[in-house]
Structure formats: structure tokens, C-alpha cells
Amino acid sequence: QAFTSSGGVAQVDNGPTINFFNLDTDGVGGPNSGINLDGQGGDDSFALTHAENWLVGVVAVFGGAPSGSDSVQISGTAAVDDVTYTANSANSGQLVVTSGGSPTVYELIDVESASVDAHDPTAIPGDTLDVTTPNATIAPGAAPGSGTVYPVAFSGQALLPLSYGGMESVVITGSTAVVVGTTGDDDVHVTDAGLVRVTDHFGNVNEFDVSAFTRLVVNTLGGDDAITIDANDALFANGIRVLGGDPSGSDTLTLTDNPGLADLFSVTMALSAGSGAVTRNVVDIAYVGIEQVVLVASGDTGDSLTVQHDDTDRIWNVTGAPGGRDRVQIDGRETIDFEAFDSVELTNNVGGPNNDTFRVFPSNLGNFNVFTVTGDGVG
């Protein structure tokens, strides 16, 4: 339960209350201020109470495997709540709740039941629920402003339903295409024409044209998966989201550039290992559950890569990687491999002061012309 702008209280069953404070350090919220709730085994119930103007950026709820009967209930505020729901698989989804401040992202993973109650707002136009999955059915409930959303992936699979209450407006925007892989080892290729080609472990290929959508979610479920996304700055203006799925093994995300152009890549690590975001020119590509990120440039003048992390002390290792690439790895988390960039910059000047250690092995490096390490100048 939230009770301060960047804090709250947690309790498991009848155990002691756990107070937490100052999760947001810069006063603006964002992905580096977050909470992980892990139910592990058993059938767990999570009751989460949102707060107006809350600055905690991410609340990740892990129901735990094996999938059983884990449930999440989110309670809104007395103010106007704007809720956006994107279902990612049969037991995972994302709710973004904004109540007067920065948005809070509720990540639901290994969850079989989800609900949100916005309560009664104090101002017009009231609470809104935006369902971004185009193939969704809304079943009204008995009470005004209540019901259940039954989303279906673009590729045909049933996704995690969402029950809701206290909503004055519910709309399906149809702006997000969700493509789901298999529980085996998949090869997923998003082409520069907006085609998603899914090849399963047996070589079976399914192809989907999602070029008309402004946002794309790729969920590869289990297995060791390889996802490749080619560059086209005119597609997916609202971003791409890649979910590596379970179990954590060796999921790889590869991003290519626009040959002949000066492409700008920027990598920002998120709170949890295996999660973060890559901005490629104007397109944001968020990832969760990825063990290796591969960034492939074309050697054009002006191709640049920036890697940054938060304001916690970190150890950076920079060395060679398989295939003639170079590698950045921070605190043993997912690797960032790259090749054929004109310039590369590593920076820890987010927040601060920081006392990061950069270990650079230049004898193994060679995929750039200019290499820069930028500290915060403090400490």
C-alpha cells in the first residue's frame, strides 16, 4: 500500500509490516524506482493500493511457478485514475496507472487472475480504462462501470482477462499488436516492413503483418528464444516491448540499424536484471527477461551507442565477445554486445554521486572509432 510520494507499507499474511521510503530519488518517478513482489510457490493473493501522485515507477508482481491460482487486485484513488491495460500472455499483463503524477507500471507475471477498482473519482471526466489489445471483448458487469475484458492476441491465443470496477469510460483502442510465441525455442524476426515471422523449434513458420499498429508486444514465453528487430523509424511510434518469458535461460534480443544512415542507439538499464530499454533513433524498445542484447550497426559515420545505468555504484566490464563483437556487462546482469559503431559512450552520470568502476580491456576491442567513459564528476 502506498502512503507517501515514493514509499509505502507491505505485509505478508499476518507477519510484520514492512515500511519503505524514498524509492524515487529525483522527484520525477521512472523505471529505476520500483518494487518486486515475489509470491514464489502456492496460490497467492496480492492486494495493491495505489496513491495519488505516487512516484514509484514500477511494481513487478511475480505469482510464481507452477501456474496455479495467483490473483492481483489493484485499488485506485479518489482522484481521476487513468488505467491502460495490455495483456501479454495467458498469465501475464501490464497495467499503467496514472493518478495526477507520473505513471506507475504494474507488471503481472505468472498471474491467473487480475482486477482493478478505480473507485469513485472526485472530478470530471472520471476514471478511464484503455485496453490496447485490438482483439478484445468487454463483458459488462451488473454494477455500472464494472465488467471483464477478454483480450485475444493478434496471433490467436487467449490472453489474461482483466476484471474492472468504478470505471466511467472503457475503450478498446486497438493500437497494440500482441504476438505470442511457443513454450519451446522460438526464432522471432520483426522485419523492416512490419512483418513478424515466428519459427518454432520444429521449423514451422507463422507470419503476421502488424505494420498498421503503433505499438508491438512480442512475448516468446518459455524456451531459449532469439528475437531480431530490424530498423524502420516509421513503424511502431508508440514503441516495442519484448518479453523473453520463462524459464530464464538464454533469450537474445538483436537490433539492427538503417544501413547508410547515422543511427543513434541508447541503452538504459532498468531495476531488475534482464530488463531495460533501447532507444533506436526515435523508437523505444523495452525488454524484460532477456539475457543478451545484441546491437548491430553498419559502420556508418555517426552510428553511435550510449549505455547508461542508474545512480547506484556499479562495476562495468568491457571486453571482446563471440563473433568478433565487443561487450559491456554491468554487475553480472544481461550482456550488451555491439559491433560496427562509429562511437561508443558509457555513462554513469544519471543521478549521483556515483562510485562506479570501469574495467576496460582494450586489447579485445575494435568495433568503434571513438570510445568514451563519462563519470558524474562527483565523489
N, C-alpha and C positions, 0 to 999 in steps of 0.2 A: 504494500500500500504506500502510495506517495504521500508525503506530508510536508516537504519543503521543495524549493525550486529545483534542487538537484540531490534530494535524498528521500528516505522513506524508512519503512519498517517491514521486516519479513518474519514469518513464523511458520514452522513445520509442525503439523498436528498440534499437540499441546505443549510443545517444547518452548524454550525461552525465546523471547522476541530479539530480533537482530536489527539494530538501528544502523543505517548507513547515511553518510553525509558527503557533500561536496564531490559528487561523481563528475560534475561538469566543472572544468577549471577555467574556461574562458568566458563564461556567461552567455554563450550563444547556442549551446547544445551541439549535437552532431554525433557521428558514428563512433567516436572514441570515448563517449561517455555511455557506459552500458552495464547491464546486469545479466548474468547467466543463471537460469534456474534449471536444475537437472533432477528429474524425478527418478532416474535410473529404473530399476525393476518395479513391478507391481502396477496396479491401476491407480493412477494419481489424479487428483483434482487440484487445479491451480485457480485461485480466485485473485484477480489483479484489479486494483482500484487506481484509475488514472487520476491526475490532478491538473487543474488549470495552470497554464504557463509552466508546465514541467519541462526541465531542460535535459532530462536523461534521454539520450538519443536512441538506444537500442535495448530492448528487453527480449532475450532469447530464452524460449521455453523448450526444454528437451523432455518429452514424455518418457523416453527410454524404450529400449527394445527388450523383448519382442513386443510388437504392436499388440495392444490389448484394448483397454478402455480408458485411456487417459483423456481428460477433459480440461478445457481452458475457458474461463469466464472472465470477460473484461467489462468493468463498470466505468461509464463515462462520468462527466461532471455536470454541475448545474448550469454551466455556461453552454455556448454553442459548440458541439462536437462535430468535426468533420472526419469521417472514417472512410478509408479506402481499403478494399479487400481484394487481394489477388491470391487465388488458390494455386498451389504449386504441384500437388500430387494428392493421392487419396488420403494422406495423413500429414500434410504439411501445407502451410499457407503464411501469408504476411498481411497484417493489419497495420495501417499507418493512421495514428490518431493525432489530430491537431485540435487543441483547445486553447486558443488565444496566444500560444507561444510557438516554439519550434516543434516540428513533428516528432513523435516517438514511434519507432518501428517495433512492432511486436512480431518476432519471428516464432512461428509454431512448427515444431519438428517432432515427428513421431507422436502425433496427437490425433485422436479419433473423433473428438467432439469439440466444437468451438462455438462460442456465443459472445455477443456484445450487447450491452444495455446502455443506451445513451442517456436514459432518464429524461426528465423534463427540462428543457432549456429555459433560460431567463430572458432570451432575446429572440427577435425575428432574424433570420428565417427559420430557425430551429436546427435540429440535428440532421445531418445528411449521411447517407451510406452510398458510396460509389463502388460498384462491382466492375472490375476491369476485364474480367473474363467474358468474351463475347458470347460463347455458347452456354448461357446460364439461364436457369428457370427460377423465378421467385414465387414461392407459395405463401400467400398472405396468412397471417395468424388470426386468432379470434379477437385479440385486442388491437385497437388502432395503432399503427406504427410498428407492428410486430410481424414476424414471418420467418421463413427459411430460404436461403439461397442455395440452389443446387447447381454448381458450375460443372462444366464438361470441357476437357482440354480440346484444343484445336485438332489434336491427333486422335480424339475419340474416347479417352479414358475419363471415367467419373472422378471428380476431384473432391477435396474436403468441403462438405457443406458448412454453412455459417447460419446459425440462428441469431435473430436480432430482435430488439425491442426498443421503444422510445424514439423511433426514427420518424421525422416529419417528411423526409424525402428519401426515396430509394431509387437508384437509377443504374442501368447497365450501360456503360459507355462503349464497350466493345473495342477498346483501343489496345488491348493487350492480347497477344497470341501466346498460349502456353503449349509447348511441345514436350512430351514426356517420353523418355527412353524406356529401356527394359531393366530388369534386375541383373542382367549379365553385363559383359564388357561391350560397350557401345562405342561406335565412331560417329560423331555428330559433326557435320560440316554446314556452316551457315555461309552461303556464297554471297558475293557482292551484288547478285541480282535479287537477294531476299529469299532464296530457297533454303529450306532446312532439310538436309539429307541425313537420315538416321540409318546406320548399318549395324545390325546386331551381331552377336557372337558367331552366328551361323552364316553370315553374309547376306541375309535378307535386307533389302533396301526399301525404305519408305521415304517419300519426298513430299514436302508441303511448301506451298507458296504463301509466305507470310509478309510479302513486301508491302501490302496495303495497311499494315498495322504500325502504330507509332511506338509500341513497346513490345519486347520479346522476352519470354521466360523459357529457358531450356533447363529441364530437370532430368538428369540422367539416371536417377535412382541408384541402385546398387551396382557393384562391379567396378573394375578399373577402366575408366572411360577416357576417351580423347575427344576434346571439343576444339574445333578450329573455327574462327570467325574472321572472314575476310573483310577488308575495309570498304565501306561505302558511306561517306559522310551524309548522304541524302536520305539514308534509311534509319528508322528507329530513333527518332528525335527525342523520345522520352526514355531512352536507354535500353540496355540489355542486362538481363540478370541470369547468371549461370549457377546452378545448384549441382555440385558434384555427387551428392547423395551418400548413402551408407552402403557397406561399411567404409570407413576411412581407409584408403589404400594408396592408389597411385593414379588419381584423376589429374589430367593435364589439360590446361587451357592455353591454346595458341592463338595469338592475334597477329595478323599480317597488316602491312601498310599499303598505301597507294603508291605504286611504282612511278617514279618520275616527279613526285611532289615532295615537299618538305613537310614531314609528318611529325606531330608533337604527341609523345606518349608521356603520361604522368601516372605513377603508381602510388596509391595511398593505402597503407595497411589499416585494417580495422582492428577492433578489440581482440577478437578470437583468432587463433592461428587458423590458416586456411581460408580466411575471409578478407576482403578488401575491395578496391575498385581501381580500374584502369580507365583513364580518360584518353581516348584516341581522337585527337583533334577536337571535335565537338560532340562526340558520342561517349556517354558514360557506360562502362561495362562493369557491373558489380558481380562479385563471385563469392560463393560460400562452399566449403567442403572441397577445396582444390589444394592438391599437394605440390603442383608445379605449374608456374605461369611461364609461358614462352612468348617473347616479343620479337618479331621478325621484321626488320626494316629492309630497305633496298639499297642502302649505301648512298642515298642521295644527299647532296649538300643541304644541310638544315634539318635532317632527320635527328630528333633529339629525344632523350629519355631522362625523366626525373623520377627518382624513388625517394619517398619520404615516409617517416613514421611519426608517432606521437611524441609527447613531451616526457616520456619515461626513459631512464637510462637503458641503452641497448648496446649489444655487441653486433657489429656488422662484419661479415666475411665476404670478401670479393676475390673471386678466383676463376679459373677456367671451368668449363662444363663440357659434357659429352657433345659430340657433333661439331666441335670447333667453336662453340658458343662461349660466352662469359656468363658468370653467375653472381648474383647478390643474394645473400641469405642473412636474415636478422633473427638472432636468438633461437636458431634452430627451427624456425617455422617454415612455411612454404617457400620454395626456391623461386627466384626470378631470373630466368635465363634470357639472354638477349644476343642479337647479332646484327651487324651491318649498320650501326648508328654512327652519325657524324659526331654527336656529343652525348656524354652521359654525366649526370649530376646526382650525387647522393646528398640529401639534406636532412638535418635533424633540427631545423630552426622553427619547428611548429611548437608554439608554447615556450616552455623552458623555465629556468635554466636546465640544460641537459648535460650529462657527462657520458656521452656515447664513446665507444671505442671502435675505430675503423681499422680493420685488418685487410690490407690490400697486398696481393701477391702479383706484382706487375709482370713477372716472367711468364705468367699463364694468360695474359690478357692481350687483346688485339682487335676487338670488334668496334673500335671507335677511334676518332682522331683527337678528341679533347675529353679529358676525364677530370671532374671537379668534385671535391668534397667540401660542403658548406656547413659549418657549425653555427651555433647560435650566438657565439661571441661572448657568452656568459659562463662563469664557472671556472 
